[in-house]
Amino acid sequence: MNIQSFLEHHGIVRNPFAEEDAQTDQVFKEYCISSAYHPIWDKVYGDPKEPSTSIIFGPKGSGKTAMRLQIDRHVSRYNEEHPGERLFVIRYDDFNPFLDHFCERLARRTSRKPERVLDAWRLWDHMDSILCLGVTDLIDRILNADQGTPSESVSSQRVHGLDRAAARDLLLLASSYDQSTSSTFMARWTDLRRALGYRNFASKISLIAAVTAAILSVLLVVLLYTGNWGNGDGGESGNPPRLTLLLIPVITLIGSAPWLWRTAKCHLAALGIRRHMRVGKRETGSLRKILQQFPSKELANQPLPRYDRTDDRYELLNKFKSILESLGFSGIIVLMDRVDEPHMTGGKSELMRRFVWPLLDNKLLKHPGVGFKVMLPQELHRDIDRETREFHERARLDKQNVISAFQWTGESLYDLARARMLACAAEGASPEPKDLFSQDVSYERMLSAFQSLRVPRHLFRFLFRVQVEHCNRHTDAQPAFKIGGETFESTLAVYARESEIGNQ
């Protein structure tokens, strides 16, 4: 029996349960993302006018990624409705590039073992990663001003309205954190400088002085050796006096000293950034050239990620937030998900804990104007109770709006399945899950079975499998459009046994 014929009989034009991953689930993205919610949705999403932090612990397949996509979509809608109070979204869910760059900065012996690599990971590495994503995205929007959707685009008028201090701060952030590969680092930075209207002629004065001193020295050498010198002052016939020759390196040194001093300072700063901003790609030479583009007075005492400490990162985060406010964004939302997917963690609880725990810092999670939505595997929640008092004092999870168990009831799973069936229904049809089964599968038994499946992913897999099993038992010549109780129970028992094996 054709499964499509079975679905069409119930008024369903496409299989609602064929997809399992929210990342690729078109039924969810097109329909259910704005109509099917978990009961904890309001607590997690909060009020976008005041970005807040939520930490959700849930088993695999429970819908954490789906909720993250829902938050993303609702923030976009909020931005469209409130153009003057938009939120800037940072999607912190692909950790492999940052971990790869991080490994390159460690000693070879350390980088061979994931546990040693993650032991070296610190809070400022998370902050650097978040700033890399945010700054790169913001620069992309500025260089493509007035393009894209209204919820994300940046107005060219606001870009031109940035004062010199804000333009300098953004250029400094770009020098450390812009990770785009669309063009060369120098070319992209120059394009940004021009877009911001940041004039930096004062930064070239020391170079002009050095070049001028070098030219004067060359001219002096030419004049000295083409002149007619006698013996009256101690010089040999036809040669300039030695005292006069000593003036040449003195003039060159005096003229070049400011430029050499600036070059040395910028090179040391570039070395510090290259060494201590461990999650991005940077070359010392190009970074030094960028830093030399700033006048000395404007570069003095500016925070840079050149030390192993969070103080500079918090100042840079504040600068980034201030720039966003000038561009029409009232706050920042950081969406963190898929911590079990990086090759470095491999889904292992111990490795994920070493990666995530540094982020759980109350000072960052409660940073004004910044809200974190952190989706974590359920097994990490069991490790919290075993942590030290120092960890709990630093994390202050009692203030972080923690959802300790992202759970589904049989009734909520039934509603979710119904919402997906309605999304895939033909015009005028309103199918329900109970319509797929015969009368010997009672509504109460169905809810009990759904409860035993626990999470949406297992529910979708089971419903798809029971449809296939039913169709395999009948032919198109003698179709049956109700799944019997025997098929329901046998398929559920086999799936339960397999899922238990898979979870061990």
C-alpha positions in Angstrom: 0.0 0.0 0.0 1.3 3.4 -0.9 1.9 5.6 2.1 0.9 8.7 0.1 -2.5 7.2 -0.6 -2.9 6.5 3.1 -2.1 10.2 4.0 -4.3 11.6 1.2 -7.2 9.6 2.5 -6.9 11.5 5.8 -6.6 14.9 4.0 -2.8 15.2 4.3 -0.8 16.3 1.3 2.7 15.7 2.7 4.1 13.5 5.5 4.2 15.6 8.7 6.7 13.2 10.4 9.3 12.6 7.8 11.8 15.1 9.2 13.5 14.8 12.6 16.0 17.7 12.8 14.6 21.3 13.2 17.5 22.6 11.2 16.2 21.0 8.0 12.5 20.6 8.9 10.5 22.6 6.4 7.2 21.8 8.0 8.4 23.4 11.2 10.1 26.4 9.5 7.1 27.2 7.2 4.2 26.5 9.6 4.8 25.3 13.1 7.5 27.8 14.1 4.8 30.4 14.7 2.0 28.2 15.9 3.3 25.2 17.9 4.9 26.1 21.3 6.1 24.3 24.3 4.3 25.4 27.6 7.6 27.0 28.9 7.9 29.2 25.8 6.9 32.5 27.6 9.4 31.9 30.3 12.3 31.2 27.9 11.5 34.0 25.4 10.8 36.7 28.0 10.2 40.3 27.1 12.4 41.5 24.1 12.3 45.0 25.5 14.4 43.8 28.4 16.7 41.0 27.1 17.1 38.4 29.7 19.1 35.1 30.2 17.5 31.7 30.1 19.3 28.3 30.4 17.5 25.3 29.2 18.5 21.7 29.9 16.9 19.1 27.8 17.5 15.6 26.4 18.4 15.0 22.7 15.5 15.5 20.4 13.4 17.4 23.0 13.2 20.5 20.7 16.0 22.8 22.0 17.1 23.7 18.5 13.5 24.2 17.4 13.0 26.6 20.3 16.2 28.4 19.4 14.9 28.9 15.8 11.6 30.1 17.2 13.3 32.7 19.4 15.3 33.8 16.3 12.1 34.1 14.2 10.2 36.0 16.9 13.0 38.4 17.5 13.1 39.1 13.7 9.3 39.8 13.8 9.8 42.0 16.9 12.5 44.0 15.0 10.2 44.6 12.1 7.5 45.9 14.4 9.8 48.0 16.5 12.4 49.5 14.1 13.7 51.9 16.8 14.2 49.2 19.4 15.6 46.3 17.5 17.7 43.5 19.0 21.0 42.3 17.5 21.1 38.5 17.3 24.3 36.6 17.7 24.0 33.0 16.7 26.6 31.1 18.8 26.1 27.6 17.6 29.0 26.6 15.4 32.0 26.1 17.7 34.4 24.1 15.5 36.1 27.1 13.8 36.8 28.7 17.2 38.1 25.5 18.7 40.3 24.8 15.7 42.0 28.2 16.0 42.2 27.7 19.7 44.1 24.4 19.3 46.6 26.1 16.9 47.7 28.5 19.7 48.4 25.7 22.2 51.5 23.6 22.6 51.5 20.4 20.5 51.4 18.2 23.5 48.3 20.0 24.9 46.4 20.1 21.6 46.6 16.3 21.1 44.1 15.6 23.9 40.6 17.2 24.0 40.4 17.3 27.8 43.6 19.4 28.0 42.5 21.7 25.2 39.2 22.4 27.0 40.9 22.8 30.3 42.7 25.7 28.8 39.4 27.3 27.6 38.4 30.4 29.6 35.5 32.8 29.9 37.4 35.4 27.8 37.6 32.8 25.0 33.8 32.6 24.9 33.6 36.4 24.9 36.1 36.6 22.1 34.1 34.1 20.1 30.9 36.0 20.6 32.5 39.3 19.7 34.0 37.7 16.5 30.5 36.6 15.4 28.9 40.0 16.3 31.5 42.3 14.9 31.8 40.3 11.6 28.0 40.3 11.2 27.8 44.1 12.0 30.5 45.0 9.5 28.8 42.9 6.8 25.6 44.9 7.4 27.5 48.3 7.3 29.3 47.5 4.1 25.9 46.5 2.6 24.0 49.3 4.2 20.3 49.7 3.4 20.2 46.1 2.0 18.6 43.0 3.4 15.5 42.7 5.6 14.3 45.6 7.6 14.8 43.7 10.8 18.6 43.2 10.2 19.7 46.0 7.8 21.7 49.0 8.9 20.8 52.5 7.7 23.5 54.3 5.8 22.3 57.5 7.4 23.0 56.1 10.9 26.4 54.8 9.7 27.4 58.3 8.5 26.0 59.8 11.7 28.5 57.9 14.0 30.9 60.3 15.7 34.6 59.9 15.4 35.0 58.1 18.8 32.4 55.5 17.8 34.0 55.0 14.3 37.4 54.5 16.0 35.9 52.0 18.4 34.3 50.0 15.6 37.5 50.0 13.6 39.4 48.8 16.7 36.9 46.0 17.1 37.3 45.1 13.5 41.1 45.0 13.8 40.8 42.3 16.4 37.5 40.4 15.7 36.5 40.7 12.0 36.8 37.1 10.7 35.3 37.6 7.3 36.8 35.8 4.3 35.0 37.8 1.6 38.1 39.9 1.0 41.5 40.5 2.4 41.8 41.8 5.9 43.4 45.1 4.9 41.0 45.7 2.0 38.0 45.1 4.2 39.2 47.3 7.0 39.9 50.1 4.5 36.4 49.7 3.1 35.0 50.0 6.6 37.1 53.1 7.3 35.8 54.8 4.2 32.2 53.8 4.9 32.6 55.3 8.4 34.3 58.5 7.0 37.1 58.0 9.5 40.1 60.2 8.4 43.4 59.2 9.7 45.9 61.6 8.2 47.4 62.4 11.6 48.6 58.8 11.9 50.9 59.3 8.9 52.7 62.4 10.3 55.5 60.3 11.9 55.9 58.3 8.7 56.1 61.5 6.7 58.7 62.8 9.1 60.8 59.7 8.8 60.6 59.7 5.0 61.5 63.4 5.0 64.5 62.8 7.2 65.7 60.0 5.0 65.4 62.2 1.9 67.3 65.1 3.6 70.0 62.7 4.6 70.4 61.4 1.0 70.5 65.0 -0.3 73.1 66.0 2.4 75.3 63.0 1.3 75.1 64.1 -2.3 75.9 67.7 -1.5 78.8 66.7 0.8 80.4 64.4 -1.8 80.0 66.7 -4.7 81.3 69.8 -2.9 84.9 71.1 -3.0 86.6 70.6 0.4 90.0 71.8 1.4 92.4 70.8 4.2 91.8 73.7 6.5 89.4 72.0 8.9 91.1 68.6 9.1 89.4 66.9 6.2 91.3 65.2 3.4 91.4 66.9 0.1 88.0 66.5 -1.8 86.3 64.7 1.2 83.8 66.2 3.7 84.8 66.5 7.3 84.0 63.6 9.6 82.0 65.7 12.0 79.7 66.7 9.1 79.3 63.0 8.1 78.1 62.2 11.7 75.2 64.6 11.2 73.6 62.3 8.6 72.7 59.3 10.9 71.7 61.8 13.6 69.3 63.6 11.3 67.9 60.2 10.1 67.5 58.9 13.7 65.8 62.0 15.0 63.4 62.1 12.1 62.6 58.4 12.2 62.4 58.0 16.0 58.7 58.8 16.4 57.8 56.4 13.6 60.1 53.7 14.9 58.6 54.1 18.4 55.0 53.8 17.1 55.9 50.8 15.0 57.5 49.1 18.0 54.5 49.8 20.2 52.0 48.6 17.6 54.0 45.5 16.9 54.0 44.6 20.6 50.2 45.2 20.7 49.8 43.1 17.6 51.8 40.3 19.2 49.7 40.5 22.3 46.4 40.2 20.3 47.8 37.4 18.2 48.8 35.5 21.3 45.8 36.1 23.6 42.9 36.4 21.2 43.1 32.6 20.7 39.8 31.9 18.8 40.4 33.9 15.6 42.8 34.1 12.8 45.2 37.1 12.8 48.6 37.8 11.3 50.9 40.0 13.4 52.2 42.0 10.4 48.8 43.0 9.0 47.5 43.7 12.4 50.4 46.0 13.2 49.8 47.9 9.9 46.1 48.3 11.0 47.0 49.6 14.4 49.4 52.1 12.8 46.5 53.6 11.0 45.2 55.1 14.2 46.7 58.4 15.6 48.7 57.8 18.7 46.4 60.0 20.9 43.3 58.0 19.8 45.0 54.6 20.4 46.3 55.4 23.8 44.7 53.5 26.7 42.2 51.8 24.4 41.2 48.2 25.5 42.5 45.5 23.2 42.3 41.7 23.7 46.0 41.4 24.4 46.0 40.0 27.9 44.5 36.8 29.5 41.8 38.7 31.4 38.1 39.6 31.1 38.4 43.3 32.0 39.4 44.3 28.4 36.6 42.1 27.0 33.9 43.7 29.1 35.1 47.1 27.9 35.1 45.9 24.3 31.6 44.4 24.8 30.4 47.7 26.2 31.9 49.6 23.2 30.2 47.1 20.8 26.9 47.6 22.6 27.2 51.4 22.4 27.9 51.2 18.7 24.8 49.1 18.2 22.7 51.6 20.1 23.9 54.3 17.8 22.8 52.2 14.8 19.3 51.5 16.2 19.8 48.3 18.2 18.7 48.5 21.8 20.1 45.2 23.0 21.8 41.9 22.1 20.5 38.4 22.1 23.0 35.5 22.1 21.6 32.2 21.0 23.8 29.3 22.1 23.0 25.7 21.0 24.5 22.4 19.8 27.3 22.2 22.3 27.3 18.4 21.9 28.2 18.6 18.2 31.7 20.0 18.0 34.4 17.3 17.3 36.3 18.4 20.4 33.4 17.6 22.8 32.1 14.6 20.9 28.8 14.6 22.9 30.7 13.5 26.1 29.4 15.0 29.3 32.8 15.6 30.8 34.1 17.4 27.8 31.0 19.5 27.3 31.1 20.5 30.9 34.7 21.8 30.5 33.6 23.8 27.5 30.4 25.3 28.9 31.2 25.9 32.6 33.5 29.0 32.0 30.5 30.7 30.3 28.3 30.4 33.4 29.4 33.6 35.0 26.8 35.9 36.5 28.7 39.0 35.5 28.4 38.1 31.8 25.0 36.4 31.9 23.5 39.5 33.6 25.4 42.0 31.6 23.0 45.0 31.0 21.3 44.9 27.6 22.6 41.4 26.8 20.4 38.3 27.0 21.7 34.7 26.6 19.5 31.9 25.5 21.6 28.8 26.3 20.4 25.3 25.2 22.3 22.6 27.0 22.1 18.8 27.1 20.2 17.3 30.0 23.2 15.3 31.3 25.0 18.6 32.2 22.3 19.5 34.7 23.1 16.4 36.7 26.7 17.7 37.1 25.7 21.0 38.6 24.8 19.6 42.0 28.3 18.1 42.2 30.1 21.4 41.6 31.9 23.5 44.3 30.5 26.4 46.2 32.8 28.7 44.3 31.2 27.6 41.0 27.7 28.3 42.3 28.7 31.7 43.7 30.2 32.7 40.3 27.4 31.3 38.2 24.4 32.3 40.4 22.1 30.0 38.5 19.3 31.0 40.8 19.2 34.3 38.9 19.5 32.8 35.4 16.0 31.6 34.7 17.0 28.0 34.5 14.7 25.3 33.0 16.1 22.2 34.7 14.1 19.7 32.5 12.7 20.5 29.1 10.0 17.9 29.2 6.9 17.0 27.2 3.7 15.4 28.4 1.6 13.0 26.4 -0.9 15.7 25.9 1.6 18.3 24.7 3.1 15.8 22.3 -0.4 15.0 20.9 -0.9 18.7 20.3 2.4 19.0 18.6 1.6 16.1 16.3 -1.8 17.6 15.6 -0.3 21.0 14.7 2.1 19.3 12.2 -0.8 17.4 10.6 -2.8 20.6 10.2 0.2 22.3 8.7 0.4 19.5 6.1 -3.4 19.2 5.6 -5.3 19.8 2.3 -7.5 22.9 2.2 -10.6 22.4 4.3 -9.2 19.3 6.1 -8.5 19.1 9.8 -6.9 15.7 10.6 -5.9 14.6 14.1 -3.5 11.9 15.2 -6.4 9.8 16.6 -7.9 9.7 13.1 -5.0 7.6 11.9 -5.8 4.7 14.2 -8.6 2.3 14.6 -11.0 2.2 17.6 -9.0 -0.4 19.4 -6.3 2.2 20.0 -8.0 4.4 22.5 -7.3 8.1 23.1 -6.0 7.4 26.6 -3.7 4.6 25.3 -2.3 7.0 22.6 -1.5 9.6 25.2 0.2 7.0 27.4 2.3 5.8 24.4 3.2 9.4 23.5 4.2 10.0 27.1 6.6 7.0 27.0 8.3 8.5 23.9 9.2 11.6 25.9 10.5 13.9 23.2 9.3 15.1 19.7 12.1 13.3 17.8 11.1 9.9 19.2 7.4 10.7 18.5 8.0 11.7 14.9 10.2 8.6 14.3 7.5 6.3 15.8 4.6 7.8 13.9 6.5 7.6 10.6 7.5 4.0 11.3 4.0 2.9 12.3 2.7 4.4 9.0 5.3 2.5 7.0 4.6 -0.7 8.9 0.9 -0.4 8.4 1.3 0.2 4.6 3.6 -2.7 4.3 0.9 -5.0 5.7 -1.7 -4.0 3.1 -2.0 -3.7 -0.7 -3.4 -1.0 -2.9 -6.0 -3.5 -4.1 -7.3 -4.0 -0.6 -6.3 -0.8 1.3 -6.8 -0.2 5.0 -6.9 3.4 6.1 -6.9 2.8 9.9 -3.8 1.6 11.7 -4.8 -1.3 13.9 -3.9 -1.8 17.6 -1.7 -4.8 16.9 0.5 -2.8 14.5 0.5 0.1 16.9 1.6 -2.0 19.9 4.2 -4.1 18.1 5.8 -1.1 16.4 5.9 0.8 19.7 7.5 -2.2 21.5 10.2 -2.6 18.8 11.0 1.1 18.7 11.1 1.3 22.5 13.6 -1.5 22.6 15.8 0.0 19.9 15.8 3.5 21.5 16.8 2.0 24.8 19.7 0.2 23.1 20.7 3.5 21.3 20.7 5.4 24.6 23.0 3.0 26.4 
